[in-house]
Structure formats: C-alpha cells, structure tokens
C-alpha cells in the first residue's frame, strides 16, 4: 500500500465490504479519469460502510504519481500487484504498445481493468473484468445499486454452483 503496509482482504475492515478497482497503470489516461471519479465518491461509499482501493501492477513510484495526479485524499492505493495474482482475479494481461497518448511508456506486461465489490465476509457481490480500457462501469451506478441492495436486502446473484 502507498504509505506502508499490505492490503489484506481477509483482515477485518469495513462493515459492508470493499470496492476494488484494478487499473492499468500510470500510463493510462482513462484510468486517471476513472480513478478521479472513485476518489470523489469514496466518501459516499464510506457512508454506506464500504471501503475503496485502487490496485495496479505499477511499482510504488508510478502508483504514487497516479495518486498525486488524481489528487487522492480518500482513495487508498496499492502497488506492485503480481501479474500471477491479477490473473487469479480473472484479469486480462496485455503487452506494451510503447508510449501512450500522454507520452508515458506502458510496462512490458500489465493487467486490464477490473472492478469488484467484495462483501465483508469475503464473498463476491459484484464483478466486471475487461479486455480493453474503454467503457467501464460507472461508480455512481454502483452506489445506486448498493443503495438498492441495502434497502431491499438484495443478495449477490450468480451464487448457484450446482449441476446444470
């Protein structure tokens, strides 16, 4: 984590869980815009008992640069995500195409975006993974869905694991 320590989903945290936004890295201008929105809405998630964190495979220096770029004061950042762990989360891995439109070199390998909401008991409530940096889920819609789920006691879907 920026500022020290390790992010451990198994440790007691917020009452309703954690929103985990995996992002491509400092090289991605779309990620900066996306994370700025999550930064803005992090206090709203906190009011609902949900923590937020942004994670990438970027090293600490590039992660700090991203946090500075979006002027993060609420959103937590974790860095140095091993790509084997990114793949365990179901994230897609891409190869570098050189410098991006903002002139920052892509890492040789990096993960594509993924958005997860994990309940406090570590069960998955929501997930979206992408092969491209475009057309991501909106955090405001996730907040609205969270409000509905809290109000109606709406369970996670896709929970059936039996024979079909």
N, C-alpha and C positions, 0 to 999 in steps of 0.2 A: 504494500500500500504506500502511496505517497505519504510521507511523514512518518513512516515506520510501521512495523507490524505486518502481519499477514491477514488476508481476508480468508475467513473460515466460515463457510455456510453452516457448518454443524454447531457453531457456538451460538448460545442464546443471543438474540438480537431484538429486533422489533416485534411487536405483538402479532402483526398480520403477515410478516414476511419481507421479502426483498425483491425489488426490481433490479435485474442485472442486465445492463446494456453492454454487450460486447461490440466494440467498434474497431474499424480497420487500422487506425493509427493516425499520427500527426499529419501524414501526407494527404489525408482525405478531407477536402473542403466540405463535403456533405456531412461527414462525421462531426465537424466543428459546429455546423448549424444545428444538427440533430441534438448534440450534447448540450448546446446552449439552451435549447428548449427544456431538456431534462433538468438542467441546473435551475431554470426559472420555476419549474413545477415541483422540484424536490420538497420544498416546504409543504406543498399541498399533499404529497404522498405521506409525509411525516405526520400530518394531521390525522391521517387515516390509519396510522400505525404501520406504515410501510417504509422501509429504508430503500435507498438507491445507491448504486455503484456503477461506474463505467470501467470496463476492463479491456485491455488490448495486449498484444504481444510486444508492443514497443518497450524499450528499456526505460528506466526511470527518467533519464534526461528528456527524452521525447514526450513521455507522459506528462512530466512537469510543464513542458512547453504547451501541450494541449490544454492542461488545466489553466494555465496563465492566459492562453489565447481566448478561452471562453469566460474568463474571469470567474472561475469556480470559487464559491464560498460555502456552498451547501453540499454539492455532489462530491461523493468520495471517488477516488481513482485508485485502481490497482494496475500494476505494470508487470511486464515480463511473463505473460501468460505462455506457458509451454504449448507449442502447437499440437503436441500429442493430447494435452488436456482440452484444447479447443476442439479437436476432432471428437473427443469423448463427449463433449457437449452437443455434438452434431453440427458444428460449424464447418463451413466450406473453407478450404485453403486455396489461396491464389498465389501466383508468381508475380514478380516485379515486372512492370512495364516501363521502368525508368522513372523520370521525373513527372510529377502530376501537373495539372493546370496551374497550381500555385507554386511550382518550382521546387517542390520537396521530393526527394528520392524515396520511392517505395522500398520497403525492405525486400530482401530476396524472396521470402515467404511471409505471408500474414493471413489472418483469418478474416472472412467476410462477416458482415453484421449478424447479430442475433439478439433477440430481446426475450427475456424470461421473467416471469413472476413466480417466485418460489415461496410457498407458504412457510410459516414459522416452523411447522413440523417437517420441513424439507420435502414436501410433496410438490409436484409441479402443478401450478394453477394455469399458467399461460405460457406459450412459446411461439416464436416466429423466427425462423432462420432464413437467410437469403444467400443467393449465389452472386448477387450484384449489390452495389452500394445504393441503388435507386429504390424509390417507392417503399419507404419504411412505415411501420405502424406509428400512429400519432400518440404521443404521451397523453394528450388531453382526452383522447378516446379511451385510453387505458384507465385514466382516472374516472371517467364516466362509467365504464364497465365495472370498476371496483366499487363505486358508489352503489350501483345496482346490485352487485353481488353481496355487499354488506347488508343492504336494506332487505333483500329478499332471501338471504341465506343461500344464494345460488352456488352450487358445488362446481368443482372443476369437471370438465367434460373430457371424453376420451379415456375414461377411467377403466373401462371394461377390458380385461386381459384374457378372458376365457376363450374357448373354442368358437369359431365362427363357421 
